[in-house]
Amino acid sequence: MSKVEYFVSNENTLCCLREGQPSYTILAGSVIRGGRSWLDGTFIRTAADTFRTATREDFKAYRVQPPRGLFEGDDAPVHSLCDDGCSCACHAA
């Protein structure tokens, strides 16, 4: 099983990073705020990018369904452990 962490990049893109992978998978972006498109698939972090851990509210704002078990009771993320058969958006790209 590999760990998947969820982030908001530059306050305009919801993305995730799977343990051991060099690139971030784009889940959703805000076009109005200059976000990346999910159609682009992945991107590599640069020095100009800012990142913070995604919250439950971020998933709501970007209209993305968080994986089951990601959040427990409060907005502190509990990073999911996905198996190789997982079908969440992070593994689709």
SERO-4910 file (N, C-alpha, C, O; in steps of 0.05 Angstrom, whole numbers):
BEGIN
 pado doro    nc1    nc2    nc3   cac1   cac2   cac3    cc1    cc2    cc3    oc1    oc2    oc3
  Met    A     17    -24      0      0      0      0     18     25      0     39     26     13
  Ser    A      9     45    -15     24     70    -15      7     93     -4    -17     93     -7
  Lys    A     20    111      8      7    134     20      1    156     -1     17    161    -18
  Val    A    -23    167      1    -31    189    -17    -37    213      1    -52    212     20
  Glu    A    -24    236     -6    -28    261      9    -42    281    -10    -37    281    -34
  Tyr    A    -59    297      2    -75    317    -14    -67    345     -6    -63    351     17
  Phe    A    -64    362    -27    -55    389    -23    -71    409    -39    -85    401    -58
  Val    A    -69    435    -32    -78    457    -49    -53    471    -57    -37    480    -40
  Ser    A    -49    474    -83    -26    487    -95    -33    515   -103    -53    519   -117
  Asn    A    -18    535    -94    -21    563   -102    -49    574    -97    -58    593   -110
  Glu    A    -63    562    -78    -91    570    -71   -110    569    -95   -130    583    -95
  Asn    A   -103    553   -115   -121    551   -138   -123    523   -150   -138    519   -170
  Thr    A   -109    503   -139   -110    476   -151   -110    455   -128    -93    456   -111
  Leu    A   -129    437   -129   -130    414   -111   -115    391   -124   -121    384   -147
  Cys    A    -96    380   -110    -80    359   -122    -72    338   -101    -76    342    -77
  Cys    A    -60    317   -111    -51    296    -93    -24    286   -102    -16    288   -125
  Leu    A    -10    274    -83     17    263    -88     18    235    -76     14    231    -52
  Arg    A     23    216    -93     26    188    -84     55    183    -76     73    190    -91
  Glu    A     58    170    -54     85    165    -43    103    151    -65     94    132    -78
  Gly    A    127    162    -68    145    151    -88    143    162   -116    159    156   -133
  Gln    A    123    179   -121    119    191   -147    130    220   -147    128    234   -127
  Pro    A    142    228   -170    154    255   -171    134    277   -178    139    301   -173
  Ser    A    111    270   -189     92    290   -198     66    290   -183     58    269   -172
  Tyr    A     52    313   -182     27    316   -168      4    311   -188      6    321   -211
  Thr    A    -16    297   -180    -40    293   -197    -60    315   -192    -67    320   -169
  Ile    A    -69    328   -213    -89    349   -210   -116    337   -208   -125    322   -225
  Leu    A   -130    344   -186   -158    335   -182   -178    356   -192   -198    349   -204
  Ala    A   -172    382   -188   -189    404   -196   -174    430   -194   -156    433   -177
  Gly    A   -181    449   -211   -169    475   -209   -189    497   -213   -210    493   -226
  Ser    A   -184    520   -202   -202    543   -205   -192    560   -228   -171    573   -227
  Val    A   -207    560   -250   -199    576   -274   -199    605   -267   -181    620   -277
  Ile    A   -218    614   -251   -220    642   -244   -194    652   -229   -186    674   -233
  Arg    A   -182    634   -213   -159    641   -197   -133    632   -211   -111    633   -198
  Gly    A   -134    624   -236   -110    615   -250   -100    587   -245    -77    581   -248
  Gly    A   -119    570   -236   -111    543   -229   -106    525   -253   -113    532   -275
  Arg    A    -92    503   -248    -86    484   -268   -112    467   -275   -129    464   -258
  Ser    A   -113    458   -299   -136    442   -308   -131    412   -302   -108    403   -305
  Trp    A   -151    398   -293   -148    369   -288   -142    355   -314   -131    332   -313
  Leu    A   -148    367   -337   -142    354   -362   -112    352   -367   -103    336   -384
  Asp    A    -96    369   -354    -67    368   -356    -55    344   -343    -32    337   -348
  Gly    A    -70    332   -325    -61    307   -312    -43    311   -288    -52    310   -265
  Thr    A    -18    316   -293      2    319   -271     20    343   -275     21    355   -297
  Phe    A     34    350   -254     54    372   -256     76    367   -236     72    353   -216
  Ile    A     99    379   -241    122    377   -223    123    403   -207    120    425   -218
  Arg    A    128    400   -181    130    424   -163    155    440   -170    176    429   -175
  Thr    A    151    467   -170    174    485   -175    177    503   -150    160    503   -132
  Ala    A    199    518   -149    204    535   -127    183    557   -124    179    568   -103
  Ala    A    170    564   -146    150    585   -146    123    576   -134    106    592   -127
  Asp    A    119    550   -132     94    539   -122     92    540    -92    112    535    -78
  Thr    A     68    545    -82     63    543    -53     43    520    -49     25    516    -65
  Phe    A     46    506    -27     29    483    -21     20    484      8     35    493     25
  Arg    A     -4    474     12    -14    470     40    -31    444     39    -41    436     18
  Thr    A    -34    432     61    -50    408     63    -80    414     58    -90    434     69
  Ala    A    -93    398     42   -121    403     35   -139    395     59   -133    376     74
  Thr    A   -160    410     62   -180    405     83   -206    395     71   -209    395     47
  Arg    A   -224    387     88   -251    379     79   -264    401     64   -277    397     43
  Glu    A   -261    426     73   -272    449     59   -261    453     31   -275    462     13
  Asp    A   -236    447     28   -224    449      1   -237    429    -18   -243    436    -41
  Phe    A   -242    405     -9   -255    385    -26   -283    395    -33   -292    391    -56
  Lys    A   -297    408    -14   -324    419    -20   -322    442    -40   -337    443    -59
  Ala    A   -303    460    -36   -300    483    -54   -293    475    -82   -302    488   -101
  Tyr    A   -277    455    -85   -269    445   -112   -288    424   -123   -285    414   -145
  Arg    A   -309    418   -108   -329    398   -115   -317    371   -122   -323    359   -143
  Val    A   -300    362   -105   -287    336   -108   -294    318    -84   -293    328    -61
  Gln    A   -302    294    -89   -309    275    -68   -283    264    -55   -268    251    -69
  Pro    A   -278    269    -29   -254    258    -17   -256    228    -15   -278    217    -12
  Pro    A   -233    214    -16   -234    185    -12   -245    177     15   -241    192     35
  Arg    A   -258    155     17   -269    145     42   -247    142     62   -226    131     57
  Gly    A   -251    153     86   -232    150    108   -211    172    109   -193    171    126
  Leu    A   -212    191     91   -192    213     91   -194    231    115   -174    239    127
  Phe    A   -219    237    122   -224    255    145   -238    240    167   -256    224    162
  Glu    A   -230    245    192   -243    232    215   -253    254    234   -237    264    250
  Gly    A   -278    260    233   -290    278    252   -284    307    250   -303    324    253
  Asp    A   -259    315    245   -253    343    243   -239    349    216   -238    331    199
  Asp    A   -229    373    213   -217    380    187   -188    372    185   -175    379    165
  Ala    A   -177    359    205   -149    350    203   -148    325    185   -160    305    192
  Pro    A   -134    327    163   -134    304    145   -119    280    157    -99    282    170
  Val    A   -131    257    152   -118    232    159   -112    219    132   -131    208    119
  His    A    -87    219    123    -81    211     96    -88    181     92    -82    164    109
  Ser    A   -102    176     70   -111    149     64    -88    131     55    -68    140     44
  Leu    A    -92    106     61    -73     86     51    -88     71     29   -107     57     35
  Cys    A    -79     74      5    -93     62    -18    -78     37    -26    -53     36    -26
  Asp    A    -93     17    -35    -80     -7    -45    -78     -5    -76    -89     14    -87
  Asp    A    -65    -23    -89    -61    -21   -117    -87    -23   -133    -87    -15   -157
  Gly    A   -108    -34   -122   -133    -36   -135   -151    -12   -132   -174    -12   -141
  Cys    A   -141      9   -118   -157     33   -113   -165     47   -138   -150     47   -158
  Ser    A   -189     58   -139   -199     72   -163   -203    101   -158   -219    114   -172
  Cys    A   -190    113   -138   -194    142   -133   -181    158   -155   -165    147   -170
  Ala    A   -188    183   -157   -179    201   -178   -149    202   -180   -138    206   -202
  Cys    A   -135    199   -158   -105    201   -159    -93    179   -176    -71    183   -187
  His    A   -106    157   -178    -94    134   -192   -104    132   -221    -94    115   -236
  Ala    A   -122    150   -229   -133    149   -256   -113    159   -276   -113    151   -300
  Ala    A    -96    177   -268    -77    190   -287    -53    172   -292    -35    180   -307
***
